[in-house]
Amino acid sequence: MNVFYEEDGGFKVGSVLADNVTSLQVEAAHGKRSKIKANAVMLRFDQPALATFMAAAEVVGDGLDLDFLWEVAPQDEFDYAALGKDYFGHAPSPVEAAGLLLRLHGSPMHFYKKGKGRYRPAPPEALKAALAGAERKRLQAQAQVGFTAALVRFELPDALRDKLDMLLYEPDKGAIEFKALEAASAITGLSAVHLLNRCGAFASSHDYHFNRFLREHFPSGTGWRDVPETPEPEGLPLAPVRAFSIDDVTTTEIDDALSVTPLASGGWRIGIHIAAPALGIEPGSPLDLKASRRLSTVYMPGSKITMLPDEVIDRFTLREGLVRPVVSLYALVDADLAPIGFETRVERVAIAANLRIDDLDVLFNPETIAAGRTDFPFGPELHLLWRLAVRLEAARGKADGPADRQDYSFYVEDDRIRIVERKRGSPVDKLVAEMMILANSEWGRQLAAVDAAAIYRVQGHGKTRMSTAPGPHEGLGVAQYAWSSSPLRRYVDMVNQRQIVALARGEELPYPRAAEQVTIAMRDFELAYDAYAEFQRGMEKYWCLRWVQQESAFELPATVIRESLVRTGRIPLVARCPSLSAELGPGTPINVELGGIDLLTLDFDCVFRGKRDPAPALA
């Protein structure tokens, strides 16, 4: 005796070895023995032979017209045997009955299983929906196979081009496009991004990195729509000074300018003039809300995404030859350049010149300072400000010797990168830095003195953070430091500027002491500023690797930082050099060779090529 029985959601056959009424011991055609429950048995049969029964039943089941079977089946729950008698026109043979069961059981869209051997036809609407879904899946599977085949040929189907952001930056593992890409990656041995690159998915490796950043931080794009007109502030007095700015040649958001005016009583009035967008952008206005979402200008080699629209920047930037509204901090210094008082004014200033750092480095440097040379535009003023800067730096307890680190400027022109080295801590750098530290610390003191809501930069125990409470900045050696000198580029500076303007005018402060807007602006700014800085570092690394390839400068001088970590010369690139000898300590000059550069992952190899003679000491 043989049995056809149900087990684990499917059907099996076996010969009965022992019948224990409630259970049976059966043996499959291949010899495996099993114990099954008696109520799992659907059919008992002697013929055909066990070895051929399932194959014969499957042939019968495959031959049954499923749609016709659904049409002739009772509309309510039915027993398969009854349906078999109607369908076949006679009591079905064991093979026919088994074939019918296989067909019913294998068609869950047409028939719902209700119990042992019992089924119910799916309602027409449910069947229609199920069949449509199955067809959709079939077509999707067919499309997926086609997508994979195209990718393997390094062709990009249009359907995948429309899903590139998802595939590159936020994969949906359930999408057929992702599954096709995953399958093609496995076949080609390429990662998803490298395969898409081979297929021409993005114009350049630069676009890959840039678009990733835009997707996360600028999902609506970087453009501005419906920029409101920002009128010129009226009624501001014109300051009797000749102001000049000092910036890189690429700077368009010129936030600060300086002036030097001799006092009749001796000494000087040093003016630090800061662009005043706070005079034209009202808190809570549409433009303010947009700026509060951007929070900062985003910098990258060859480009930037400004915090404010170009039209607004043009209205307030301190461009040469224009008269601009500013918030000025005047430091009164005596004949020995000791500060003796401060005054804040909201006014207009004529910008006499935009001095550029590249030009000044040639005219205003340690050699020309030592020689007392001042025969260039604003030479006397720069020398005076330099002397003041040295005094201010010493007063903060931060005076030190010549800097031995380099700064780097990146210039991208026609997709070629130029990286220019500058000695960090040049007279120009120190002069500008000290004037800005003076302004930010003094305005921070004024805000703290009246317990005004403000945003401070605080540093203690080596950790720097933003705070709405004043506190020391140990790294700068000041009692408080409120970023206020870059309101065209940083939103926290504009928040602080609004408070400074109101304080200088004796008006009600726009942000009360416990203003939630100030705390929110601070927290949002910290997150955005860190993210923007990380992106800038990543793009600088990208362009450093591009420069290596562009110049074929694969062998570079380098200096050991620690263990296997090195810093290359000529470009600001930090690398892990596994082959570096362990006994070479920090500061050791070496040569390294770079290779295996991958501009998509920003990975590269760094190989130690030997020690290098140290540069001769300057006399």
VOGU-3710 file (C-alpha; in Angstrom, 3 decimals, decimal comma):
1> mnvfyeedgg> 0,000/0,000/0,000  1,252/3,468/-0,926  0,116/6,857/0,314  0,033/10,385/-1,104  0,296/12,734/1,873  0,756/16,367/2,818  3,824/17,481/4,748  5,578/20,834/5,293  3,259/22,656/2,895  3,787/20,198/0,037
11> fkvgsvladn> 2,872/16,698/-1,107  4,928/13,504/-0,928  4,468/9,784/-1,597  5,705/6,743/0,238  5,032/3,034/0,761  3,442/2,043/4,074  5,685/-0,061/6,308  3,451/0,016/9,361  -0,048/1,337/10,008  -0,595/2,289/13,643
21> vtslqveaah> -4,060/3,750/13,041  -3,174/7,350/14,060  0,246/7,281/12,471  2,067/5,482/9,714  5,647/4,464/9,086  6,404/5,142/5,418  9,377/4,764/3,137  10,079/7,105/0,215  11,163/5,820/-3,182  14,771/6,798/-2,384
31> gkrskikana> 14,667/4,822/0,846  14,180/7,478/3,509  11,808/6,411/6,283  9,441/8,785/8,039  6,684/8,755/10,610  3,590/10,660/9,477  0,183/11,342/10,965  -2,711/9,384/9,518  -4,773/12,516/8,992  -2,075/13,869/6,646
41> vmlrfdqpal> -2,824/11,133/4,104  -4,783/12,368/1,089  -4,813/9,162/-1,005  -3,993/5,478/-0,652  -3,096/3,616/-3,819  -1,432/0,490/-5,166  -0,891/1,598/-8,757  0,987/3,094/-10,467  4,322/2,303/-8,925  5,639/4,609/-6,261
51> atfmaaaevv> 8,652/5,670/-8,353  6,498/7,001/-11,198  3,472/8,292/-9,286  4,567/11,884/-8,627  5,822/12,425/-12,158  2,532/11,156/-13,578  0,518/13,345/-11,170  2,531/16,414/-12,130  1,837/15,768/-15,815  -1,896/15,613/-15,058
61> gdgldldflw> -1,769/18,764/-12,914  0,167/20,744/-15,514  -2,389/19,775/-18,116  -5,354/21,151/-16,191  -6,727/24,446/-17,506  -6,489/26,650/-14,435  -8,895/29,350/-15,593  -11,484/26,754/-16,632  -10,973/24,942/-13,334  -11,668/28,186/-11,465
71> evapqdefdy> -14,801/28,827/-13,550  -16,338/25,387/-12,995  -15,448/25,175/-9,292  -18,271/25,833/-6,784  -18,304/29,416/-5,559  -18,202/28,294/-1,958  -15,796/26,004/-0,182  -15,473/22,593/-1,824  -13,725/19,262/-1,480  -11,176/18,477/-4,168
81> aalgkdyfgh> -12,640/15,010/-4,767  -16,065/16,444/-5,610  -14,519/18,943/-8,015  -12,466/16,140/-9,571  -15,570/14,080/-10,284  -17,236/17,049/-12,019  -14,106/18,025/-13,917  -13,075/14,593/-15,140  -16,647/13,278/-15,551  -15,851/10,230/-13,365
91> apspveaagl> -14,363/9,461/-10,026  -10,732/10,514/-10,507  -8,022/7,912/-10,448  -5,296/8,308/-7,792  -3,030/9,959/-10,350  -5,810/12,318/-11,495  -6,796/13,147/-7,905  -3,183/13,818/-6,986  -2,715/15,945/-10,123  -5,800/17,996/-9,231
101> llrlhgspmh> -4,532/18,512/-5,698  -1,157/19,622/-6,969  -2,839/22,089/-9,307  -5,182/23,499/-6,641  -2,461/23,698/-4,039  0,007/25,315/-6,422  -2,425/28,056/-7,471  -2,970/30,202/-4,353  -4,123/33,159/-6,436  -7,020/31,127/-7,860
111> fykkgkgryr> -7,832/28,908/-4,879  -7,638/29,573/-1,155  -6,800/26,549/0,998  -9,441/26,110/3,688  -8,533/22,755/5,199  -7,455/19,207/4,348  -8,305/18,797/0,658  -10,699/21,730/0,837  -10,453/24,957/-1,149  -12,402/28,037/-2,104
121> pappealkaa> -12,160/29,959/-5,397  -10,773/33,473/-5,102  -13,399/36,189/-5,660  -13,235/37,669/-9,179  -11,876/41,065/-8,104  -9,292/39,495/-5,827  -8,200/37,132/-8,605  -7,971/39,993/-11,072  -5,791/41,991/-8,688  -3,616/38,980/-7,904
131> lagaerkrlq> -3,101/38,161/-11,571  -2,257/41,785/-12,322  0,279/41,726/-9,507  1,790/38,504/-10,798  2,037/39,931/-14,283  3,644/43,030/-12,894  6,211/40,925/-11,060  6,851/38,899/-14,181  7,465/42,019/-16,211  9,669/43,423/-13,456
141> aqaqvgftaa> 11,692/40,241/-13,348  12,020/40,378/-17,111  13,081/44,028/-16,925  15,572/43,239/-14,170  17,224/40,605/-16,339  17,414/43,129/-19,173  18,897/45,809/-16,892  21,555/43,399/-15,667  22,465/42,357/-19,208  22,820/46,015/-20,273
151> lvrfelpdal> 24,989/46,877/-17,266  27,250/43,925/-17,936  27,731/45,389/-21,426  28,539/48,722/-19,687  25,381/50,332/-21,005  23,075/52,395/-18,781  19,338/51,822/-19,368  17,196/54,965/-19,225  15,181/53,474/-16,367  18,345/53,307/-14,252
161> rdkldmllye> 19,428/56,796/-15,250  16,236/58,084/-13,647  17,129/56,252/-10,416  20,800/57,222/-10,143  20,447/59,151/-6,892  18,873/56,119/-5,256  21,428/53,703/-6,686  24,444/55,833/-5,807  23,558/57,421/-2,513  20,557/55,765/-0,854
171> pdkgaiefka> 20,113/52,226/-2,211  16,645/50,659/-2,046  17,533/46,984/-1,832  14,013/45,961/-2,807  14,017/47,882/-6,085  14,583/45,901/-9,265  17,043/48,525/-10,426  19,207/47,909/-7,368  18,886/44,130/-7,723  19,953/44,384/-11,364
181> leaasaitgl> 22,935/46,550/-10,396  23,865/44,131/-7,612  23,738/41,182/-10,001  25,789/43,015/-12,629  28,352/44,004/-10,004  28,753/40,367/-9,028  29,214/39,349/-12,681  31,701/42,114/-13,550  33,527/42,125/-10,232  33,106/45,902/-9,993
191> savhllnrcg> 31,550/47,807/-7,113  28,232/49,492/-7,834  29,723/52,979/-8,142  32,612/51,806/-10,339  30,237/49,890/-12,589  27,922/52,896/-12,943  30,942/55,036/-13,705  31,950/52,631/-16,499  28,416/52,989/-17,826  28,680/56,788/-17,932
201> afasshdyhf> 26,226/57,404/-15,094  27,866/60,666/-14,068  29,948/63,175/-15,940  32,964/62,992/-13,637  34,191/61,662/-10,330  33,876/65,230/-9,046  30,159/65,205/-9,832  29,774/61,948/-7,919  31,104/63,517/-4,700  29,435/66,879/-5,215
211> nrflrehfps> 26,003/65,381/-5,953  26,221/63,196/-2,853  26,683/66,339/-0,768  23,864/68,176/-2,535  21,468/65,274/-2,052  22,035/65,297/1,689  22,256/69,014/2,404  20,614/70,778/-0,564  17,894/68,384/-1,786  15,949/71,279/-3,321
221> gtgwrdvpet> 18,986/72,632/-5,127  21,336/75,525/-4,469  19,481/78,190/-6,421  17,343/80,951/-4,954  13,788/81,658/-5,955  11,842/84,862/-5,387  14,681/86,725/-3,702  13,093/89,742/-1,991  14,591/93,157/-2,691  16,832/94,305/0,132
231> pepeglplap> 16,718/98,111/0,308  19,729/100,193/1,303  19,497/101,222/4,996  18,742/104,932/5,252  19,910/107,642/7,594  23,351/106,194/8,362  26,182/108,686/8,859  29,232/108,468/6,599  32,425/107,680/8,497  35,372/110,008/7,713
241> vrafsiddvt> 37,763/107,126/7,029  39,487/105,411/4,083  38,739/101,746/4,560  40,443/98,840/2,851  39,847/95,092/2,903  42,342/92,226/2,755  41,141/89,029/1,083  42,021/86,254/-1,305  41,538/87,138/-4,972  38,548/84,773/-5,226
251> tteiddalsv> 36,627/86,317/-2,307  33,283/87,885/-3,193  31,695/87,950/0,278  33,937/90,699/1,642  32,839/90,918/5,262  35,483/93,103/6,838  37,586/96,175/6,182  40,060/98,206/8,235  40,944/101,851/8,656  43,568/103,871/10,532
261> tplasggwri> 42,929/107,458/11,585  45,483/109,571/13,524  44,089/111,346/16,585  44,871/114,997/17,206  45,768/114,156/20,790  48,196/111,453/19,675  47,525/107,814/19,064  45,116/106,390/16,532  41,564/105,283/15,989  41,663/101,777/14,478
271> gihiaapalg> 38,474/100,937/12,610  37,270/97,376/12,123  34,328/97,639/9,737  32,008/94,657/9,287  29,449/94,334/6,482  25,943/94,748/7,904  23,371/92,420/6,311  21,523/92,501/9,656  20,397/96,013/8,702  18,516/94,676/5,676
281> iepgspldlk> 17,381/91,186/6,680  14,674/91,156/9,318  14,518/88,260/11,805  11,857/85,792/10,710  11,605/87,213/7,184  11,565/84,762/4,230  15,181/85,619/3,419  16,207/85,148/7,046  14,492/81,768/7,197  16,351/80,615/4,086
291> asrrlstvym> 19,660/81,815/5,499  18,896/80,046/8,773  18,554/76,785/6,854  21,829/77,195/4,966  23,619/78,589/8,042  26,972/79,058/6,330  28,655/79,423/2,993  29,971/76,081/1,774  33,516/76,206/0,456  35,236/73,782/-1,891
301> pgskitmlpd> 38,130/74,126/-4,335  36,981/76,016/-7,400  33,485/76,784/-6,161  31,248/77,649/-3,235  27,594/77,686/-2,227  26,830/81,014/-0,605  24,670/81,411/2,477  22,952/84,436/0,946  21,776/85,102/-2,624  24,168/86,915/-4,941
311> evidrftlre> 21,825/89,904/-5,077  21,988/90,304/-1,294  25,746/89,787/-1,194  26,163/92,454/-3,872  24,109/94,825/-1,727  26,293/94,458/1,368  29,744/93,189/0,321  32,512/95,713/0,949  33,565/96,129/-2,655  36,153/98,650/-3,695
321> glvrpvvsly> 34,791/102,026/-4,806  31,438/101,644/-3,040  29,920/103,131/0,107  28,483/100,369/2,261  26,553/100,077/5,531  28,717/98,595/8,277  28,929/97,949/11,973  32,241/99,449/13,059  34,301/98,757/16,133  36,737/101,567/16,780
331> alvdadlapi> 39,667/100,773/19,020  41,349/103,865/20,425  45,062/103,240/20,978  47,686/105,527/22,464  51,042/106,402/21,000  52,441/103,097/22,290  49,540/101,219/20,619  47,971/100,263/23,948  44,139/100,076/23,621  42,511/102,742/25,785
341> gfetrverva> 38,876/102,490/24,715  36,320/101,080/22,276  33,320/102,474/20,462  30,715/100,728/18,271  28,995/102,664/15,483  26,394/101,764/12,864  27,331/103,797/9,819  28,389/103,896/6,200  31,964/103,501/5,062  33,638/104,247/1,725
351> iaanlriddl> 35,717/101,269/0,614  38,866/102,708/-0,897  40,494/99,429/-1,914  40,198/95,653/-1,898  43,771/94,541/-1,247  44,548/91,000/-2,319  46,691/88,646/-0,261  48,797/87,418/-3,201  49,884/90,959/-3,974  50,446/91,901/-0,344
361> dvlfnpetia> 52,648/88,883/0,333  55,156/90,357/-2,097  54,990/93,894/-0,698  54,323/93,236/2,972  56,466/90,462/4,414  59,115/90,016/7,122  61,833/91,408/4,854  59,968/94,578/3,830  58,768/95,099/7,390  62,329/94,856/8,699
371> agrtdfpfgp> 63,431/97,333/6,031  60,605/99,724/6,979  59,344/99,797/3,426  55,935/101,449/3,075  55,966/102,637/-0,546  52,835/100,803/-1,639  49,086/101,422/-1,208  48,173/101,577/2,484  51,742/100,666/3,396  51,903/102,988/6,441
381> elhllwrlav> 48,547/101,744/7,717  49,572/98,103/7,313  52,830/98,660/9,198  50,975/100,338/12,050  48,380/97,561/12,172  51,198/94,996/12,119  52,779/96,565/15,186  49,384/96,604/16,893  48,798/92,974/15,954  52,101/91,923/17,495
391> rleaargkad> 51,200/93,768/20,693  47,694/92,265/20,828  49,039/88,761/20,248  51,535/89,180/23,084  48,808/90,539/25,359  46,836/87,359/24,770  49,872/85,326/25,748  50,092/83,796/22,287  53,211/85,405/20,837  55,430/82,805/19,244
401> gpadrqdysf> 58,202/82,367/16,711  57,857/82,022/12,934  55,276/79,482/11,782  56,655/76,397/10,096  53,385/75,141/8,633  52,022/75,778/5,191  48,634/77,002/4,054  47,309/76,045/0,636  45,022/77,800/-1,802  43,175/75,769/-4,444
411> yveddririv> 42,327/77,237/-7,844  40,359/75,217/-10,390  40,409/76,542/-13,944  39,101/74,559/-16,920  39,053/71,395/-14,799  42,745/71,793/-13,972  43,856/72,279/-10,405  46,482/74,718/-9,198  47,574/74,411/-5,567  49,505/77,373/-4,189
421> erkrgspvdk> 51,541/77,112/-0,995  51,734/79,956/1,517  53,641/80,088/4,762  51,127/80,070/7,595  51,324/83,029/9,965  52,531/85,601/7,421  52,312/89,245/8,493  49,131/89,637/6,464  47,555/86,596/8,149  48,538/87,738/11,631
431> lvaemmilan> 47,336/91,294/11,065  43,877/90,233/9,854  43,530/87,514/12,476  44,363/89,837/15,358  41,923/92,504/14,177  39,129/89,947/13,954  39,993/88,437/17,336  39,903/91,942/18,786  36,463/92,640/17,291  34,923/89,296/18,220
441> sewgrqlaav> 36,276/89,322/21,760  35,333/92,964/22,431  31,809/92,612/21,014  31,510/89,402/22,987  32,467/91,355/26,122  29,873/94,032/25,376  27,119/91,449/24,835  28,070/89,526/27,967  28,148/92,732/30,030  24,414/93,326/29,455
451> daaaiyrvqg> 23,535/89,603/29,588  22,311/89,722/25,980  21,361/86,569/24,113  24,347/85,741/21,929  26,340/82,863/20,500  29,905/82,370/21,701  32,814/80,202/20,664  34,188/78,588/23,819  37,291/76,448/24,251  38,412/74,606/27,364
461> hgktrmstap> 40,599/71,565/27,949  41,307/71,411/24,220  37,628/71,131/23,249  35,904/73,831/21,205  32,143/74,279/21,173  29,417/76,844/20,596  27,580/78,203/23,619  24,877/80,733/24,454  26,777/81,545/27,650  30,035/83,535/27,535
471> gpheglgvaq> 33,145/81,628/28,471  36,893/81,696/27,899  38,461/80,645/24,639  41,699/79,192/25,975  43,188/78,637/22,527  42,912/82,347/21,729  43,595/83,577/25,250  40,461/85,732/25,514  37,746/85,864/28,169  34,959/85,502/25,605
481> yawsssplrr> 34,675/85,260/21,841  31,449/85,907/19,915  31,679/85,260/16,179  30,503/88,530/14,628  32,962/89,355/11,846  31,546/87,255/8,962  27,784/87,904/8,784  27,696/87,430/5,007  29,066/83,915/5,429  27,924/82,633/8,840
491> yvdmvnqrqi> 24,408/82,819/10,221  25,512/82,960/13,880  27,499/86,100/13,046  24,351/87,733/11,670  22,409/86,761/14,800  25,101/88,336/16,974  25,267/91,384/14,687  21,573/92,088/15,228  22,186/92,202/18,958  25,280/94,411/18,541
501> valargeelp> 23,389/96,868/16,326  20,528/97,174/18,822  22,992/97,565/21,702  24,916/100,306/19,876  21,691/102,184/19,082  20,214/101,783/22,543  17,259/99,843/21,109  15,413/96,797/22,378  17,357/93,663/21,563  15,692/91,565/18,816
511> ypraaeqvti> 16,437/88,360/20,765  15,506/88,266/24,456  17,826/86,504/26,887  16,217/83,057/26,682  15,313/83,296/22,978  14,729/79,840/21,561  15,731/81,091/18,088  19,274/81,728/19,312  19,669/78,254/20,806  18,224/76,618/17,697
521> amrdfelayd> 20,478/78,683/15,421  23,519/77,679/17,474  22,722/73,958/17,442  21,808/73,874/13,772  24,883/75,886/12,863  27,262/73,527/14,669  25,868/70,520/12,813  25,914/72,255/9,434  29,342/73,808/9,958  30,879/70,430/10,832
531> ayaefqrgme> 29,228/68,773/7,827  30,353/71,545/5,470  33,904/71,397/6,836  34,027/67,636/6,350  32,857/68,057/2,760  35,483/70,742/2,144  38,214/68,449/3,497  36,981/65,637/1,277  36,999/67,807/-1,825  40,463/69,132/-1,010
541> kywclrwvqq> 41,650/65,529/-0,777  39,958/64,823/-4,122  41,722/67,730/-5,814  45,053/66,778/-4,231  44,748/63,358/-5,868  43,708/64,995/-9,120  46,816/67,189/-8,909  49,047/64,134/-8,427  47,609/62,575/-11,575  47,595/65,846/-13,516
551> esafelpatv> 51,239/66,632/-12,735  52,407/62,976/-12,699  53,851/63,876/-9,306  53,590/60,413/-7,833  56,788/60,724/-5,779  56,571/63,445/-3,153  58,489/64,666/-0,140  56,737/63,959/3,128  57,133/64,229/6,881  56,328/61,576/9,472
561> ireslvrtgr> 53,446/62,601/11,737  53,448/59,485/13,914  53,824/55,762/13,405  52,714/55,080/9,793  50,950/58,428/9,315  52,683/60,969/7,052  51,979/64,421/5,649  53,096/65,090/2,089  54,844/68,232/0,991  53,716/70,390/-1,923
571> iplvarcpsl> 50,066/69,447/-1,333  48,054/69,122/1,913  47,584/65,359/1,886  47,767/63,048/4,896  48,389/59,391/4,121  48,802/56,057/5,832  52,149/54,544/4,784  52,227/50,885/5,934  55,772/50,304/4,648  57,217/53,108/6,781
581> saelgpgtpi> 60,048/51,975/9,033  58,963/51,869/12,678  62,105/53,618/13,976  61,440/56,804/11,990  60,044/59,230/14,528  57,732/62,232/14,141  59,174/65,009/12,014  61,479/62,749/9,993  61,719/63,965/6,368  61,084/61,146/3,908
591> nvelggidll> 60,053/60,480/0,326  56,905/58,550/-0,559  55,338/57,284/-3,757  51,584/57,467/-4,330  49,715/55,022/-6,563  46,488/53,102/-6,999  44,520/56,354/-6,923  40,763/55,850/-6,947  38,944/59,147/-7,400  35,581/57,612/-6,527
601> tldfdcvfrg> 36,510/56,159/-3,151  39,428/58,580/-2,589  41,611/55,624/-1,711  45,255/55,448/-2,711  48,440/53,586/-1,882  51,422/55,209/-0,209  54,842/53,522/-0,300  57,935/54,602/1,654  60,832/55,411/-0,707  63,539/56,404/1,757
611> krdpapala> 64,685/59,141/4,095  65,284/62,651/2,855  67,879/65,160/3,977  66,251/67,862/6,121  65,910/71,311/4,643  68,782/73,593/5,662  68,009/75,946/8,527  67,477/79,576/7,585  70,309/81,874/8,605
//
